[in-house]
């Protein structure tokens, strides 16, 4: 097994770093996201279950609904400290206290540009407010986090003065936020090192991703000695978002050997939960949790991974470690070894000559710009090898769909499932959604739709369309299939039926 390489030589980094998750506060400030009450409770449960130490449940003073949600999360009795955010005013702190939170997180702008344009206070007034609000919090609750907002654009000497004031007033941890994401990793390390040497208080860091440096800056802060990191699931947050939990945790655990207490095998599961609730799809190239992280198409890559997985994977991070799985994929770069392995997994053993024909056909389809699915591969293989499949587990017999501007889209399906007739109806957000839900409603095993893509093969309103989907079976395996035609709904149905039969074939 390969070993991680520690990319720092100083001794400032802690052996353990705690995780502060702000998905429910900063993450919900992502434009277009508004979690429901039930979703917030479910996310909070998930965060606690994977080992998050502190959950910033919200900003209670912002609305009655927000206050009720924070209070409800606290009442769940989770194995995590529940934190409420507050401006440096007593009314905001009181709103947090009403929710019985374990920690109050107070903040105040300290950079000249924010201080002058948001709260119109002098530097001296900010020092007084900082001292008073932290004393007020500590008179009522044991844990107080303090944030000098826009710390990375604050005058260095003044920032130290603010942090010393906060520590002297009783802050239990000081958060250093890169509020607009303008710091560099080397600058962050220098800043945290200076504060750590001059302020007697544990430090935390909160980095934004405006330049794509949120995770790198967070890790630089860890190198410099912060004992806690602020993150969100999938890097959600204001503007370009915050440091991503999965990436930050895996870098600390696998590369630096720093313990976080997070259940890493549930990272993919957690990412998908928040993606579903937020409506923001996880890019396939998203580090750690993206669908392509452990997928291999190139011939030399696939050959290497088949022989030894560490040839083209980190080794110190495996798919099983984060709740993922390894996949060999099809495309114009695919090689013979990968195709033979995929066919062998489906109990197909072509001759060398047949394999050459199959590989060439796969590449020919991919070279036309079409995605090649596993269902396509098996159809090509069956044809090339002269195999006839007489039985399909799922045989669609009839489908009827009703939709309109004054009715809920509804689909009714009749199908033979293992030679038994089943009928099922479902409603959806549109005719495609209703149709797919109706089909999934009569499948005996649990199947979840993971990806849906549609493209027009030609221009015009009567264009042929090509639908590709990815579904996950109850064991976490992903299967790809496609369907084509001049009807979007029927093409989508064809793709899903092909996927269902593909799963049955693989099993």
NORBEL-V516415 format. One record per helix or strand. SS is the DSSP state (@ for helix, = for strand). FROM is the first residue (numbers start at 1). TO is the last residue. If there is no record, write none. Layout:
[[SS;FROM;TO] [SS;FROM;TO]]
//
This chain:
[[=;16;16] [=;18;21] [@;27;29] [@;37;49] [=;54;58] [@;60;62] [@;64;75] [=;81;87] [@;90;98] [=;103;109] [@;112;119] [@;123;138] [=;143;149] [@;151;153] [@;156;169] [=;173;178] [@;185;198] [=;203;208] [@;214;224] [=;228;232] [@;233;235] [=;242;242] [=;244;244] [@;245;255] [=;259;259] [@;264;278] [=;295;296] [@;299;307] [@;309;311] [@;319;322] [=;327;328] [@;336;345] [@;352;367] [@;374;385] [=;394;404] [=;407;417] [=;420;427] [@;431;440] [=;448;456] [=;465;472] [=;478;485] [@;488;506]]
//
